[in-house]
Amino acid sequence: MGRLRQFFRLSALRDDLETRLLAREYRALLLDDHFEDGTDRELQSRCAELCSEISSRHYRHRY
């Protein structure tokens, strides 16, 4: 059950990041002025954390 819980947790994190990246992209398209509110750095940090967590897992198929 732990692997399934991990899968759903990582899926939820991915969905959250995707939503936030889309919102950032739409905001950049709609606004003429680009302003730095820390969102870029926060999203980069979250993506890096998620990537390192995914790559640190060694999933092995059970036969």
Backbone as XML, in Angstrom:
<?xml version="1.0"?>
<chain id="A" units="angstrom">
  <residue number="1" name="MET">
    <atom name="N" x="0.817" y="-1.195" z="0.000"/>
    <atom name="CA" x="0.000" y="0.000" z="0.000"/>
    <atom name="C" x="0.863" y="1.261" z="0.000"/>
  </residue>
  <residue number="2" name="GLY">
    <atom name="N" x="2.101" y="1.165" z="0.459"/>
    <atom name="CA" x="2.979" y="2.323" z="0.525"/>
    <atom name="C" x="3.311" y="2.882" z="-0.846"/>
  </residue>
  <residue number="3" name="ARG">
    <atom name="N" x="3.524" y="1.984" z="-1.798"/>
    <atom name="CA" x="3.849" y="2.448" z="-3.149"/>
    <atom name="C" x="2.666" y="3.157" z="-3.787"/>
  </residue>
  <residue number="4" name="LEU">
    <atom name="N" x="1.487" y="2.651" z="-3.558"/>
    <atom name="CA" x="0.296" y="3.291" z="-4.119"/>
    <atom name="C" x="0.097" y="4.677" z="-3.512"/>
  </residue>
  <residue number="5" name="ARG">
    <atom name="N" x="0.296" y="4.785" z="-2.222"/>
    <atom name="CA" x="0.182" y="6.085" z="-1.541"/>
    <atom name="C" x="1.229" y="7.051" z="-2.079"/>
  </residue>
  <residue number="6" name="GLN">
    <atom name="N" x="2.457" y="6.554" z="-2.289"/>
    <atom name="CA" x="3.528" y="7.393" z="-2.843"/>
    <atom name="C" x="3.174" y="7.854" z="-4.252"/>
  </residue>
  <residue number="7" name="PHE">
    <atom name="N" x="2.612" y="6.949" z="-5.065"/>
    <atom name="CA" x="2.206" y="7.302" z="-6.418"/>
    <atom name="C" x="1.174" y="8.421" z="-6.405"/>
  </residue>
  <residue number="8" name="PHE">
    <atom name="N" x="0.158" y="8.290" z="-5.556"/>
    <atom name="CA" x="-0.884" y="9.317" z="-5.491"/>
    <atom name="C" x="-0.353" y="10.636" z="-4.954"/>
  </residue>
  <residue number="9" name="ARG">
    <atom name="N" x="0.576" y="10.565" z="-4.013"/>
    <atom name="CA" x="1.162" y="11.797" z="-3.471"/>
    <atom name="C" x="1.974" y="12.514" z="-4.548"/>
  </residue>
  <residue number="10" name="LEU">
    <atom name="N" x="2.795" y="11.755" z="-5.277"/>
    <atom name="CA" x="3.587" y="12.365" z="-6.344"/>
    <atom name="C" x="2.698" y="12.874" z="-7.471"/>
  </residue>
  <residue number="11" name="SER">
    <atom name="N" x="1.612" y="12.171" z="-7.767"/>
    <atom name="CA" x="0.671" y="12.639" z="-8.791"/>
    <atom name="C" x="0.020" y="13.950" z="-8.375"/>
  </residue>
  <residue number="12" name="ALA">
    <atom name="N" x="-0.346" y="14.060" z="-7.105"/>
    <atom name="CA" x="-0.954" y="15.295" z="-6.609"/>
    <atom name="C" x="0.047" y="16.448" z="-6.675"/>
  </residue>
  <residue number="13" name="LEU">
    <atom name="N" x="1.301" y="16.185" z="-6.314"/>
    <atom name="CA" x="2.325" y="17.226" z="-6.401"/>
    <atom name="C" x="2.534" y="17.659" z="-7.847"/>
  </residue>
  <residue number="14" name="ARG">
    <atom name="N" x="2.562" y="16.703" z="-8.762"/>
    <atom name="CA" x="2.721" y="17.018" z="-10.180"/>
    <atom name="C" x="1.559" y="17.866" z="-10.675"/>
  </residue>
  <residue number="15" name="ASP">
    <atom name="N" x="0.334" y="17.497" z="-10.298"/>
    <atom name="CA" x="-0.841" y="18.260" z="-10.720"/>
    <atom name="C" x="-0.801" y="19.684" z="-10.181"/>
  </residue>
  <residue number="16" name="ASP">
    <atom name="N" x="-0.356" y="19.829" z="-8.930"/>
    <atom name="CA" x="-0.257" y="21.166" z="-8.335"/>
    <atom name="C" x="0.766" y="22.012" z="-9.080"/>
  </residue>
  <residue number="17" name="LEU">
    <atom name="N" x="1.921" y="21.426" z="-9.371"/>
    <atom name="CA" x="2.947" y="22.166" z="-10.111"/>
    <atom name="C" x="2.472" y="22.526" z="-11.509"/>
  </residue>
  <residue number="18" name="GLU">
    <atom name="N" x="1.803" y="21.607" z="-12.164"/>
    <atom name="CA" x="1.298" y="21.881" z="-13.509"/>
    <atom name="C" x="0.298" y="23.030" z="-13.490"/>
  </residue>
  <residue number="19" name="THR">
    <atom name="N" x="-0.590" y="23.035" z="-12.529"/>
    <atom name="CA" x="-1.585" y="24.102" z="-12.409"/>
    <atom name="C" x="-0.907" y="25.445" z="-12.157"/>
  </residue>
  <residue number="20" name="ARG">
    <atom name="N" x="0.077" y="25.453" z="-11.270"/>
    <atom name="CA" x="0.772" y="26.695" z="-10.958"/>
    <atom name="C" x="1.579" y="27.206" z="-12.144"/>
  </residue>
  <residue number="21" name="LEU">
    <atom name="N" x="2.202" y="26.288" z="-12.892"/>
    <atom name="CA" x="2.947" y="26.703" z="-14.084"/>
    <atom name="C" x="2.019" y="27.266" z="-15.152"/>
  </residue>
  <residue number="22" name="LEU">
    <atom name="N" x="0.863" y="26.658" z="-15.326"/>
    <atom name="CA" x="-0.105" y="27.184" z="-16.291"/>
    <atom name="C" x="-0.609" y="28.561" z="-15.876"/>
  </residue>
  <residue number="23" name="ALA">
    <atom name="N" x="-0.881" y="28.734" z="-14.591"/>
    <atom name="CA" x="-1.336" y="30.034" z="-14.096"/>
    <atom name="C" x="-0.265" y="31.095" z="-14.326"/>
  </residue>
  <residue number="24" name="ARG">
    <atom name="N" x="0.988" y="30.732" z="-14.099"/>
    <atom name="CA" x="2.086" y="31.670" z="-14.339"/>
    <atom name="C" x="2.189" y="32.030" z="-15.817"/>
  </residue>
  <residue number="25" name="GLU">
    <atom name="N" x="2.029" y="31.027" z="-16.663"/>
    <atom name="CA" x="2.098" y="31.274" z="-18.100"/>
    <atom name="C" x="0.965" y="32.175" z="-18.571"/>
  </residue>
  <residue number="26" name="TYR">
    <atom name="N" x="-0.247" y="31.920" z="-18.097"/>
    <atom name="CA" x="-1.390" y="32.763" z="-18.474"/>
    <atom name="C" x="-1.202" y="34.184" z="-17.978"/>
  </residue>
  <residue number="27" name="ARG">
    <atom name="N" x="-0.689" y="34.323" z="-16.774"/>
    <atom name="CA" x="-0.451" y="35.657" z="-16.228"/>
    <atom name="C" x="0.571" y="36.406" z="-17.076"/>
  </residue>
  <residue number="28" name="ALA">
    <atom name="N" x="1.624" y="35.713" z="-17.505"/>
    <atom name="CA" x="2.651" y="36.342" z="-18.334"/>
    <atom name="C" x="2.078" y="36.747" z="-19.692"/>
  </residue>
  <residue number="29" name="LEU">
    <atom name="N" x="1.139" y="35.961" z="-20.215"/>
    <atom name="CA" x="0.524" y="36.302" z="-21.501"/>
    <atom name="C" x="-0.425" y="37.488" z="-21.397"/>
  </residue>
  <residue number="30" name="LEU">
    <atom name="N" x="-1.130" y="37.574" z="-20.287"/>
    <atom name="CA" x="-2.144" y="38.622" z="-20.131"/>
    <atom name="C" x="-1.577" y="39.957" z="-19.669"/>
  </residue>
  <residue number="31" name="LEU">
    <atom name="N" x="-0.500" y="39.925" z="-18.937"/>
    <atom name="CA" x="0.078" y="41.154" z="-18.406"/>
    <atom name="C" x="1.262" y="41.581" z="-19.258"/>
  </residue>
  <residue number="32" name="ASP">
    <atom name="N" x="1.317" y="42.841" z="-19.566"/>
    <atom name="CA" x="2.434" y="43.370" z="-20.342"/>
    <atom name="C" x="3.706" y="43.483" z="-19.507"/>
  </residue>
  <residue number="33" name="ASP">
    <atom name="N" x="3.534" y="43.818" z="-18.250"/>
    <atom name="CA" x="4.689" y="44.001" z="-17.371"/>
    <atom name="C" x="5.034" y="42.686" z="-16.691"/>
  </residue>
  <residue number="34" name="HIS">
    <atom name="N" x="6.303" y="42.364" z="-16.721"/>
    <atom name="CA" x="6.766" y="41.183" z="-15.998"/>
    <atom name="C" x="7.295" y="41.645" z="-14.652"/>
  </residue>
  <residue number="35" name="PHE">
    <atom name="N" x="6.788" y="41.070" z="-13.614"/>
    <atom name="CA" x="7.263" y="41.425" z="-12.286"/>
    <atom name="C" x="7.679" y="40.162" z="-11.561"/>
  </residue>
  <residue number="36" name="GLU">
    <atom name="N" x="8.664" y="40.308" z="-10.718"/>
    <atom name="CA" x="9.196" y="39.176" z="-9.981"/>
    <atom name="C" x="8.582" y="39.153" z="-8.589"/>
  </residue>
  <residue number="37" name="ASP">
    <atom name="N" x="7.775" y="38.126" z="-8.344"/>
    <atom name="CA" x="7.155" y="37.985" z="-7.030"/>
    <atom name="C" x="7.645" y="36.736" z="-6.307"/>
  </residue>
  <residue number="38" name="GLY">
    <atom name="N" x="8.709" y="36.102" z="-6.834"/>
    <atom name="CA" x="9.260" y="34.916" z="-6.200"/>
    <atom name="C" x="8.662" y="33.614" z="-6.704"/>
  </residue>
  <residue number="39" name="THR">
    <atom name="N" x="7.653" y="33.720" z="-7.562"/>
    <atom name="CA" x="6.980" y="32.530" z="-8.062"/>
    <atom name="C" x="7.924" y="31.665" z="-8.889"/>
  </residue>
  <residue number="40" name="ASP">
    <atom name="N" x="8.728" y="32.296" z="-9.732"/>
    <atom name="CA" x="9.648" y="31.535" z="-10.578"/>
    <atom name="C" x="10.615" y="30.709" z="-9.740"/>
  </residue>
  <residue number="41" name="ARG">
    <atom name="N" x="11.221" y="31.338" z="-8.759"/>
    <atom name="CA" x="12.176" y="30.627" z="-7.907"/>
    <atom name="C" x="11.492" y="29.521" z="-7.113"/>
  </residue>
  <residue number="42" name="GLU">
    <atom name="N" x="10.288" y="29.802" z="-6.618"/>
    <atom name="CA" x="9.558" y="28.790" z="-5.849"/>
    <atom name="C" x="9.202" y="27.591" z="-6.723"/>
  </residue>
  <residue number="43" name="LEU">
    <atom name="N" x="8.735" y="27.849" z="-7.940"/>
    <atom name="CA" x="8.384" y="26.750" z="-8.839"/>
    <atom name="C" x="9.619" y="25.947" z="-9.241"/>
  </residue>
  <residue number="44" name="GLN">
    <atom name="N" x="10.732" y="26.616" z="-9.494"/>
    <atom name="CA" x="11.961" y="25.905" z="-9.826"/>
    <atom name="C" x="12.422" y="25.030" z="-8.666"/>
  </residue>
  <residue number="45" name="SER">
    <atom name="N" x="12.298" y="25.566" z="-7.470"/>
    <atom name="CA" x="12.687" y="24.813" z="-6.284"/>
    <atom name="C" x="11.797" y="23.586" z="-6.093"/>
  </residue>
  <residue number="46" name="ARG">
    <atom name="N" x="10.491" y="23.775" z="-6.253"/>
    <atom name="CA" x="9.554" y="22.651" z="-6.100"/>
    <atom name="C" x="9.790" y="21.591" z="-7.168"/>
  </residue>
  <residue number="47" name="CYS">
    <atom name="N" x="10.053" y="22.015" z="-8.395"/>
    <atom name="CA" x="10.340" y="21.063" z="-9.477"/>
    <atom name="C" x="11.611" y="20.276" z="-9.170"/>
  </residue>
  <residue number="48" name="ALA">
    <atom name="N" x="12.627" y="20.956" z="-8.678"/>
    <atom name="CA" x="13.885" y="20.286" z="-8.343"/>
    <atom name="C" x="13.683" y="19.281" z="-7.211"/>
  </residue>
  <residue number="49" name="GLU">
    <atom name="N" x="12.902" y="19.655" z="-6.198"/>
    <atom name="CA" x="12.619" y="18.742" z="-5.095"/>
    <atom name="C" x="11.883" y="17.501" z="-5.584"/>
  </residue>
  <residue number="50" name="LEU">
    <atom name="N" x="10.887" y="17.716" z="-6.419"/>
    <atom name="CA" x="10.101" y="16.606" z="-6.941"/>
    <atom name="C" x="10.958" y="15.701" z="-7.822"/>
  </residue>
  <residue number="51" name="CYS">
    <atom name="N" x="11.790" y="16.290" z="-8.666"/>
    <atom name="CA" x="12.672" y="15.495" z="-9.537"/>
    <atom name="C" x="13.643" y="14.661" z="-8.713"/>
  </residue>
  <residue number="52" name="SER">
    <atom name="N" x="14.231" y="15.260" z="-7.692"/>
    <atom name="CA" x="15.183" y="14.508" z="-6.874"/>
    <atom name="C" x="14.482" y="13.399" z="-6.096"/>
  </residue>
  <residue number="53" name="GLU">
    <atom name="N" x="13.263" y="13.648" z="-5.638"/>
    <atom name="CA" x="12.523" y="12.608" z="-4.925"/>
    <atom name="C" x="12.178" y="11.448" z="-5.851"/>
  </residue>
  <residue number="54" name="ILE">
    <atom name="N" x="11.756" y="11.780" z="-7.062"/>
    <atom name="CA" x="11.407" y="10.728" z="-8.020"/>
    <atom name="C" x="12.657" y="9.930" z="-8.401"/>
  </residue>
  <residue number="55" name="SER">
    <atom name="N" x="13.755" y="10.609" z="-8.657"/>
    <atom name="CA" x="14.969" y="9.906" z="-9.083"/>
    <atom name="C" x="15.610" y="9.118" z="-7.951"/>
  </residue>
  <residue number="56" name="SER">
    <atom name="N" x="15.336" y="9.472" z="-6.707"/>
    <atom name="CA" x="15.930" y="8.745" z="-5.584"/>
    <atom name="C" x="15.202" y="7.440" z="-5.297"/>
  </residue>
  <residue number="57" name="ARG">
    <atom name="N" x="14.012" y="7.296" z="-5.806"/>
    <atom name="CA" x="13.243" y="6.070" z="-5.597"/>
    <atom name="C" x="13.712" y="4.998" z="-6.563"/>
  </residue>
  <residue number="58" name="HIS">
    <atom name="N" x="13.895" y="3.806" z="-6.058"/>
    <atom name="CA" x="14.282" y="2.676" z="-6.897"/>
    <atom name="C" x="13.123" y="1.704" z="-6.913"/>
  </residue>
  <residue number="59" name="TYR">
    <atom name="N" x="12.301" y="1.834" z="-7.920"/>
    <atom name="CA" x="11.140" y="0.971" z="-8.048"/>
    <atom name="C" x="11.541" y="-0.330" z="-8.729"/>
  </residue>
  <residue number="60" name="ARG">
    <atom name="N" x="11.188" y="-1.414" z="-8.105"/>
    <atom name="CA" x="11.455" y="-2.715" z="-8.697"/>
    <atom name="C" x="10.138" y="-3.455" z="-8.815"/>
  </residue>
  <residue number="61" name="HIS">
    <atom name="N" x="9.950" y="-4.060" z="-9.954"/>
    <atom name="CA" x="8.741" y="-4.846" z="-10.163"/>
    <atom name="C" x="8.846" y="-6.156" z="-9.388"/>
  </residue>
  <residue number="62" name="ARG">
    <atom name="N" x="7.780" y="-6.500" z="-8.746"/>
    <atom name="CA" x="7.743" y="-7.783" z="-8.040"/>
    <atom name="C" x="7.128" y="-8.828" z="-8.968"/>
  </residue>
  <residue number="63" name="TYR">
    <atom name="N" x="7.798" y="-9.937" z="-9.041"/>
    <atom name="CA" x="7.286" y="-11.011" z="-9.892"/>
    <atom name="C" x="6.789" y="-12.159" z="-9.052"/>
  </residue>
</chain>
